[in-house]
Amino acid sequence: MGTAAGGQGLPHVGEKSLAEPFVVYGASTSGSVPIEATLSLLNLPYRVEDHAPWEGSHEAERLARINALRQVPALALPTGELMTESAAILIWLADSHPEARLAPALTDATRPAFLRWMTFVSSAIYALYWVADDPSRVVDRAEDHATVKARLYERIAHCWEQMGAQLQPGRYLLGEELSVLDLYVATASRWSPGRSRFYDVAPGLADTIRRVDADPRLAALWAERFPFTPGWER
Ligand SMILES: N[C@@H](CCC(=O)N[C@@H](CS)C(=O)NCC(=O)O)C(=O)O
């Protein structure tokens, strides 16, 4: 663990005591799930504080005290500093524990692809849900909202298709070792337009992602935070 990065853009979380380990500000089925999965695989103690900003202004204001963008995930570090941005958090956690091999090392041949696809999931796919989840944020006419959603889901499917066309997975997306990219994709590919569409557009990634779903080390976490309920693979 490095020293505090005071003044470098990481705010401090007032309510977290320094004695506490990691605190994940998250929600079930959300982008906090791959972070929780990573902390579990790293055997790092953490506590989850659930927030659902989409449930109304009271919840959004409660989260604003932690993250001014009113979004999950956010991660309070043992230093009391707060990180946001799911891809950055996942990369940082993996890089901070190289012995666990949850990311290719800095000099590994697959490192450029790792960084590329982590950023791609974050910026080309995840970012679109800010509008898709609530089209009224950018489009006034309620009668247009269904079209906006449908177009964004098409764009997301197209992005998965690109990833599927360009990656040749081994057991995992980048080769033989599970990385945080696998956890990120296993989670995000369940969001709309949904996993069966993901299999349709990126069939070459299906076996790999099913392998991540079935990883026995993660069974309890998936069951609690993103359960495979009957019909989930819509
Ligand atoms: N760029 C952020 C996006 C986070 C995000 O969109 N989180 C969603 C939940 S999965 C959220 O909090 N939505 C509420 C909102 O944006 O108002 C990241 O990668 O962590």
PDBQT file of the ligand as one rigid body, heavy atoms in Angstrom, charges set to zero:
ROOT
HETATM    1  N1  LIG A 301     -17.509   5.740 -14.802  1.00  0.00    +0.000 N 
HETATM    2  C1  LIG A 301     -18.101   5.075 -13.656  1.00  0.00    +0.000 C 
HETATM    3  C2  LIG A 301     -19.570   4.746 -13.973  1.00  0.00    +0.000 C 
HETATM    4  C3  LIG A 301     -20.303   4.287 -12.731  1.00  0.00    +0.000 C 
HETATM    5  C4  LIG A 301     -21.804   4.143 -12.987  1.00  0.00    +0.000 C 
HETATM    6  O1  LIG A 301     -22.337   4.469 -14.048  1.00  0.00    +0.000 OA
HETATM    7  N2  LIG A 301     -22.468   3.607 -11.950  1.00  0.00    +0.000 N 
HETATM    8  C5  LIG A 301     -23.899   3.436 -11.986  1.00  0.00    +0.000 C 
HETATM    9  C6  LIG A 301     -24.295   2.117 -11.308  1.00  0.00    +0.000 C 
HETATM   10  S1  LIG A 301     -23.730   0.669 -12.172  1.00  0.00    +0.000 SA
HETATM   11  C7  LIG A 301     -24.555   4.525 -11.173  1.00  0.00    +0.000 C 
HETATM   12  O2  LIG A 301     -24.112   4.818 -10.072  1.00  0.00    +0.000 OA
HETATM   13  N3  LIG A 301     -25.599   5.111 -11.714  1.00  0.00    +0.000 N 
HETATM   14  C8  LIG A 301     -26.320   6.196 -11.092  1.00  0.00    +0.000 C 
HETATM   15  C9  LIG A 301     -26.150   7.485 -11.843  1.00  0.00    +0.000 C 
HETATM   16  O3  LIG A 301     -25.291   7.581 -12.737  1.00  0.00    +0.000 OA
HETATM   17  O4  LIG A 301     -26.854   8.433 -11.509  1.00  0.00    +0.000 OA
HETATM   18  C10 LIG A 301     -17.298   3.834 -13.316  1.00  0.00    +0.000 C 
HETATM   19  O5  LIG A 301     -16.730   3.208 -14.232  1.00  0.00    +0.000 OA
HETATM   20  O6  LIG A 301     -17.190   3.466 -12.142  1.00  0.00    +0.000 OA
ENDROOT
TORSDOF 0
